Amino acid sequence: MRRYVAGTDTASAVATTRTLYEDGLTVTLDHLGEDTTDRAQADAVTAAYLELLGALDRDGLTERLGPLAARAEVSVKLSAVGQALRGDGEKIALDQARSICDEAKRVGATVTLDMEDHTTTDSTFAILADLRRDFPDTGAVVQAYLKRTEADCRDLAVAGSRVRLCKGAYNEPESVAFKKRLEVDLSYVRCMNVLLAGDGYPMLATHDPHMIEIGAERALFHGRKAGDFEFQMLYGVRPDEQRRLAQAGHTMRVYLPYGAQWYGYLMRRLAERPSNLAFFARSLVSKG
């Protein structure tokens, strides 16, 4: 567990963050907790993020890197803060996310709204648009395996917009998602080009060596300098490559999950996309 998760509590998350900083890396922290079924649970997740942000601030770990990037940010799944609750779930999630954004702004951190399965995409974008009125640096996430994503990237590639591009990890129907690996890869490159050619701040989340190579080349082609975009990878996956990218001058952000629900989180990820099992198995025998 500790290879892929910082630990179960705030202190562990802060300690791991400090260690990653020492390697020249930046972080985005995810408090593990999905499938929230009641308001009290949503409140508890929000409180955990507020506690984390306060702890990072007290330890001096919230330094800004520029107008659109901070050394520490948090990634928030709206499902964990009430999005799926019956009735006014979307409003509850917006209010909870607003509290997290307000605290992040106070301490100098940033917030990115994680994207989940395709049924939540429009709701998540609606909440994002509302939050950006007061917190314009709130980050978006798009998933290259969804057929709609290239168009979404065009809408999001505007000045001040932070956008994380990943391939996607949910088992989506063929009606909305590319199913073949080559199709997903080609979509990722198209979306990458849209974001890098735009006026926003692209965050390229991938462990694929080929995509990293293309990303670096396309960033150069589009006149992007270090600090104008970043790479992102999961904690514990290809750590040597993470350090290499940082040493080469790139902003390299580590997606760092923590919390007591680590087991359920991992099992859900494997269930949603069984191919993830082989990925994690390979990473166990290769620290590169």
N, C-alpha and C positions, 0 to 999 in steps of 0.2 A: 504494500500500500504506500509506504513512504517514498517509493521511487516516483510515484505519479501524483501524490497528494502531499501537501505541506504538513498536514497534521489535522487534528480535530478541533483546535481552538485558535483564538486570536493570537495568543502568544507564539504559537508555532508558526502561524502565517507571517507574523512580523519578523521572527527570527530567520525564516527562510528567505524572505524578501531582502533582508540585510545581506545574507550570504550571496544572493544573486547579484546584488549591486556590486559586491566586491569583485565579481567576475566581469563587470562592465555591462551588465544586462539591465533591462527595465522589466516591469511586471504589470500584469493585469490580474487581479485577484477575484476569484469566484467562490462565494460562500455556497457550499453544496446544499441544495434543497429545492426540489421540484414537486410537482403534483400537490400543491397546496390545496387543502380541502376546506379550510375555514379562515375567517378573518384573523383569529388569534395566531394562527400559523404564519400568515402573511406579515403580521405585526412583528413576530419573533425574527423572521428573516431580515426585515428592515432594520430592526434593532441591532442585529449582528453586523450589518454593514456599517451602521453608524458607529458602533463600538470599534470596528476595524479601522475606519477612517480616522477616528480620534487617536487610536493607538499609533498608527503610522505617523500622524502629525506630531505626537509627543516624542517619538523617536527620531524626528527630523528626516523622515523618509519620503516626503512629498514635494521634493524639489521640481520646479517646472523646467522643461527642456526648451520650451518655446511657446508661442501663442496657442498652438494646437496639440502640444504633447507634454505630458507630465511623466516624471520617472515612475510614479505609481498611479494606477487607475484601478477601478473595480468594474467587473463585468456582471451585469444583472440580468437574470432570466425573469421576464415578467410573469411567467407562470408561477414562480416562487413567491411573488409578492401580490398574488390575487387575481391575475388576469382571467383565469378560468372559472372563478367563482360565479355562481348563478346570480342573475340580476344585474348588479352594478360592478361586476368584476373588472371591467376595463377602467372604470373610474377609480376603483380601489387601487389598481396597479399604477395608474397615473399618479395618484396622490402619494403612494409609497415611493415610487421612483423620484418624484419631486423632492421628497424629504432627503433621499440619498444624494441627489444632485446638489441640493442646497448645502449639505455638509461637505461634499467633495469640493465645492467651490470655496467654502470657508477655509479648508486646509490646503488648497492648491492642487488637488487631485482631479482626475477626470472620470467620467462614467461612460461605459459603452453598453447598449442594450443588446444582449445576446439574441440571436434569431433561433427559433425552434422549428417545429414542423410547419408545412406550408399553410395549414389552416389558420395559423396565427399571424401570418405575414402582414396582412392589411391592418389588423389591429395594432401590431407592433409599430408599423410605420406611422399610424395615426397618433399613437402615444409619443413617438419620437418627434413628430412635427410640433406637437403641443409643448413638449419639454424644451425644444430648441428655441422657442420664443424667449425664454428666460435663461436658458443654459445652452447657448449656441454650439458649445464644443462637445455636446453629447454625441457619442459615437453610434453609428449604425453598423449592422452586420448583414451581408448578403452572401448567398450560397450559390456557387456556380452550377450546381447540378439542377437547379430550378430553371425551367425554360424562360421564365419572366425576368431573370436576373440581369441580363445585359441591358434591358430597358430600364430597370431600376437603377443600375449604375449610371446611366446617362442622366437620370433625374437627380441623383445624389452627388455627382461629380462637380459640385459648385464650391465657390470660395467659402472657407471656414468649415467645410463638411468633412468630418472624420469617418472613414468607411473601412471596415474590416472585410476583406474578401477571403472566404474559405470555400472548400469544395462542398461541404455538407455531410452530415452524418446520420440523417434519419432515413428510414425505409419508406420512400415516397412512391406514389403510383406513377406509372409511365405517362399518364395523361398530363402530369405537371413537371416531371423531372426526366433528365437524361439518365439512362440506365447503364450505358456502356462507358467503360473507363476513358476511352479515347474521346467520346463525346463530351464528357465532363472536363477533361483536360483542355480540349479546344475551347469550350465555353470559358474556362478559367482564364485562358490567355486573352480571349476577346474582352472579357470583363476587366482584366488587368490593364489592357491597353486603354480602355475607356477611362478608367480611374486615373492612370498615370498621365493621360493627355488632358485631363480636366484641371480644375482649379482647387480641388479639395486636397485632403491629406489621406493617401491610400495606406492601408495596413494590410500587407500581404501575408495571410496566415496559411502556411503550407510547410510540410516536411519533405516534399518532393524535390529532390536535388535538381531535376530538370526545370521545374517551375521557378525555383530560386534563381537558377542561372538565367532563365528568360527574364525574370523580374528585374534582376540587376541590369541586364542589357537594355531592356525597354525603358527603365528609369533613366539610364544614361542618354538614350535616344531622345527622350522627352525633356531633357534638360534638368532632371531632378538631381539635386545634390543631397549629401548626407543631411538628415534632419528634415527633408521634404517628404519622406515616406518612411515606412518601417517594415521589417519582417516580424512575424510572430510564430511561435511554436509552443506546443504543450510542454509543461514541466516534466522532465525525465525522459523526453524523447529527443534523440540526437543532440545531447548536451555539448559534445565537442564541436558540432557544426554551429550551435548557438554561439559559443565563445569565439569561433573563427569569424563569424559575421560581425560580431561586436568589435573584434580586434581589427577588422578591415575597415572600421569606421561607420558601419551601419547601426541604426537604432534597431536593436534586437529585443523584442518584448516576449517574455515568458508568460504563458497562460497558467496561472497557479491556483488550482483548486484547493480548498481546505474545508473541514467541517466534519461533523459526526456522521453525515449521511454518505460517506465516501463509497461504501459497499454498494448501496442501491444505485448510486450514480454510475459506477463502473458497469454494473450488471445491465442497467438500462441502455447504456451506450452500446454494449455488445449485442443486446437483443434487438436494438433498432437497426443495427447494421452488422451482421455476423462477420463480415470481412474484417471488422475492427479487431476481432480475436487474433487473426494471423498477424496483424500489424503490431499489436501489443506483444505477442509472443516473439516476434523478430526483434523488437526493441529490448527484450530481456537479455538476449544473447549478444547484443551489439550496443555499446554505449556511445558509438560514434554518431 
